[in-house]
Every structure is written in structure tokens, then in C-alpha cells.
Amino acid sequence: MLHGLPRLLPDIRRGGLDEASVYRHPAHYRARKGLIPAKGMLECPVCGRRARRFLPFGVSGRRNAQCPDCGSLERHRFLWLFLTERTRFFRRTLRVLHTAPEPCFESAFRARHRRGYVTVDRYSPFADVQADLTALPFPAGRFDVVLSSHVLEHVADDRRAMAELARVLKPSGWAVLMFPFDPRHPTQEDPANDTPAKRLAAYGHPYHYRVYGSDAPERLAAAGLQASVVASRRFLSGHRLRRYRVNTNHLLLARRAGNDA
């Protein structure tokens, strides 16, 4: 998760900053610190912080998006609640591959799964392994769980990356995948959007190659993963959406093809 992107946009648009130079900079992984708002009705399920308001975040400055304590965003809080309530992620010690690990998760995940928890990222200096998602340096069937949140949209050859995630997942394993997703339309991507400025205009982020759509499960199936979509507004009641500040969001729960467990 990159911090401080809005102030970098002028240089990115001019072509002065490529993705590698931005994501390799350690300072861009540090959440902005400020005064913790007074306690209130909002609650972060990741760290337990209660506050009257959360902090803005993102290119558009979404209001009440970021926990002022652990730095979690709406999608992180949704994922945490899903893992807690619908999986055995926090009740068993598993072999977990976490791509582009979020700081709000990493310490808790590592404490739970110990040596079985491995982080991977193409650029981050803080990841356990630096590797491209299209060529993972792990044997087939290594992991019980794969977690990948808002990474695949950064990969030009995402089909190859999906196949690699399926390859390293054990036959009985499962994955949770998240990415910009609009189920009302097919996936939006165009090779003509070949600069950060064009991609920012088309997809809302200078380093995204697409916005996934209704065909995402079929795209994953072609890579060997059977996936079902879980929508935040079906998973959480209106009260809990407001309490935890979870917006309209989706995750895809995926298993190796042929695994009906």
C-alpha cells in the first residue's frame, strides 16, 4: 500500500517517476502520522481503535478511509472481517503467501503463522522475497493460503500471474484475491493506455493496467482457479458497514480447479 501518491502525481504524469522508483522508496510505505481523533462510533476491527472519524486517503482523498492508528483502509477491514468470520485463518497455523504485504496486517499474520508466513513483492524493500508475480521462486503446492490484495491490476501479464498463484497453492488450499472490481461491466483494459498519465485517466491510478469486471471469475478459471465473488454489502449489515467504515467492495475466494472442499 503506497502512501503519499497524490503529491507524486505531477512528476508521474510528466514521466519523471516510474513504478519501480516509487515503490522501492522506503518512505512511501510509512503511513502519515497525526493526532488520533477522539473516541467515537467508528471502529477498526484490525487494531481495535475507536474514533469519531478516520483519515482521508487515495488519489481522490476518500473521507473516513484510513484508520488513524494502524493505517488500514476499507478493503483491509473487509478482508480482516472475512478471514476472521468465514475462514480458519486465525485458528490454525498455515503456510501463507502474502503478496505486497500491508503493514496493518503483517505483524498479526506473522505472529499467527510464524515461519509459514512468507511475504513477496516485486519492489518493496520490506518483503521477505523480492520477485515478480509472473515468476514466483517457490515450488508447486507450497502454500495453504494465498492472499493478494490490489496487486494483480499492477501486472501487465496478469493471466500468467494468476497461473503462478494457482501453481504455488496446494491442491486443498485457497486464496483470497482483491483488486479494483466493477461487476456491472466486463474488465476494462486497453493496450493503448501505455503511459502512467493515460492509465491514471482511464483507471484512476498511474500504475494500473485495468479495472476488473464481471468476467474476472472466468479469467481466474482459465488460470486454474475457481472463484466466487463476496460483496461487502452482502457480507456485512448496514450497521457494521458504517461502524467499520467499509465501502462497496468485493473479494474473490478462489480454490484450485477441481477442489470442491
SVG drawing of the C-alpha trace seen along z (x, -y; Angstrom):
<svg xmlns="http://www.w3.org/2000/svg" viewBox="-28 -18 43 50">
<polyline fill="none" stroke="black" stroke-width="0.4" points="0.0,0.0 1.6,-3.3 1.3,-6.4 1.7,-10.0 0.7,-9.2 -1.2,-12.4 1.8,-14.6 3.8,-12.5 1.3,-12.7 2.7,-15.8 6.1,-14.1 4.5,-10.8 2.3,-12.5 5.5,-14.1 7.2,-10.8 9.7,-11.6 8.8,-8.7 8.3,-5.2 6.7,-2.5 10.0,-0.9 11.4,-4.2 8.2,-5.0 7.7,-1.5 11.3,-0.9 11.4,-4.0 11.1,-3.0 9.4,-6.3 6.4,-5.6 5.5,-2.6 5.1,-4.7 1.6,-5.8 1.1,-9.5 1.0,-10.1 -1.0,-12.8 -3.3,-13.4 -5.6,-10.5 -9.2,-11.7 -11.3,-11.4 -13.0,-8.2 -16.3,-7.7 -18.6,-5.3 -16.2,-4.2 -14.1,-1.1 -11.2,0.6 -11.5,4.4 -7.8,4.8 -6.4,2.9 -9.5,2.1 -9.1,-1.7 -12.4,-3.5 -12.6,-7.1 -15.0,-9.8 -13.6,-9.9 -11.0,-8.2 -8.4,-9.9 -8.8,-10.6 -6.8,-8.5 -6.3,-8.0 -5.9,-10.0 -9.4,-11.4 -9.0,-11.8 -11.8,-9.5 -13.2,-10.6 -13.1,-8.4 -11.0,-5.8 -7.9,-5.2 -7.6,-4.1 -5.7,-6.7 -3.8,-4.1 -2.9,-1.0 -3.5,-2.6 -6.0,-0.1 -8.3,-1.1 -11.8,0.0 -10.7,3.1 -8.4,4.2 -11.1,4.0 -13.4,6.0 -10.7,8.7 -9.9,8.9 -13.6,9.5 -13.9,12.1 -10.8,14.0 -12.0,13.9 -15.6,14.9 -15.5,17.2 -12.2,19.0 -9.8,20.8 -7.1,18.3 -6.7,17.2 -7.4,20.6 -4.7,22.7 -1.1,22.3 -0.8,22.3 1.7,21.8 0.7,18.4 1.9,16.4 1.1,12.7 1.8,10.5 2.6,6.9 2.0,7.2 0.1,4.4 1.8,3.1 -1.6,3.2 -1.7,7.0 1.9,8.2 2.7,8.4 -0.5,10.2 -0.2,12.6 3.4,13.4 2.7,13.9 -0.1,16.4 1.7,18.4 5.3,17.9 7.8,19.4 4.9,20.5 4.2,16.8 6.1,15.5 5.7,12.1 6.6,11.3 6.8,8.1 8.4,7.0 9.8,3.8 9.3,3.4 12.5,3.5 10.5,4.8 9.2,8.1 10.8,11.4 11.2,12.2 11.6,9.8 10.1,11.5 7.8,10.9 4.4,12.4 4.7,13.9 7.7,16.0 7.4,16.9 10.5,18.7 8.5,21.3 7.8,25.0 4.4,26.1 1.9,26.7 3.9,24.9 1.2,22.8 -2.1,23.5 -3.3,19.9 -2.5,17.1 -3.5,13.5 -3.2,10.9 -4.9,7.6 -4.7,4.9 -1.7,6.3 -2.9,8.1 -4.1,4.8 -0.4,3.7 0.7,6.7 0.7,6.4 0.5,10.1 -2.0,10.8 -3.0,14.2 0.5,15.5 0.5,14.1 -2.8,15.8 -1.4,19.1 1.6,18.7 -0.6,18.1 -2.6,21.3 0.7,23.2 2.1,22.5 -1.2,23.2 -1.6,26.7 -4.5,28.7 -6.6,28.3 -5.6,24.7 -7.5,21.5 -6.8,17.9 -8.4,14.5 -7.9,12.1 -8.8,8.4 -8.5,5.8 -10.4,2.8 -13.6,4.5 -16.8,3.4 -19.3,6.3 -21.5,4.2 -19.2,4.3 -16.5,6.6 -12.9,5.9 -11.7,2.5 -8.3,2.6 -6.7,1.2 -3.0,1.6 -3.3,-1.9 -3.2,-3.1 0.6,-2.8 1.8,-5.6 1.1,-6.4 -0.8,-9.6 -3.1,-7.5 -3.6,-4.8 -4.4,-7.4 -7.1,-8.9 -8.5,-5.5 -8.3,-3.5 -7.8,-6.1 -4.2,-5.1 -1.0,-5.7 0.3,-2.1 -2.9,-0.1 -3.4,1.8 -7.1,2.5 -10.2,2.4 -11.6,5.9 -15.2,6.6 -17.8,9.3 -15.5,11.7 -12.9,11.9 -14.1,15.3 -13.7,16.7 -10.3,15.1 -9.2,16.9 -10.8,20.1 -8.6,20.0 -5.6,19.9 -6.8,22.9 -8.6,21.1 -12.4,21.5 -13.5,18.3 -16.7,16.9 -17.4,13.2 -18.1,12.0 -19.6,8.5 -19.1,6.4 -22.7,5.2 -24.0,8.7 -21.4,9.9 -21.9,7.0 -25.1,5.4 -25.6,1.7 -24.8,1.1 -21.5,2.9 -20.6,1.2 -21.0,-2.1 -19.3,-1.1 -16.2,0.3 -16.2,-2.2 -16.3,0.5 -17.3,-0.8 -18.7,1.1 -16.0,3.7 -15.5,7.2 -13.2,10.1 -12.8,13.3 -12.5,16.6 -10.6,19.0 -9.6,22.6 -7.6,24.8 -9.7,26.1 -11.3,29.4 -11.1,28.8 -14.7,28.9 -13.6,28.7"/>
</svg>
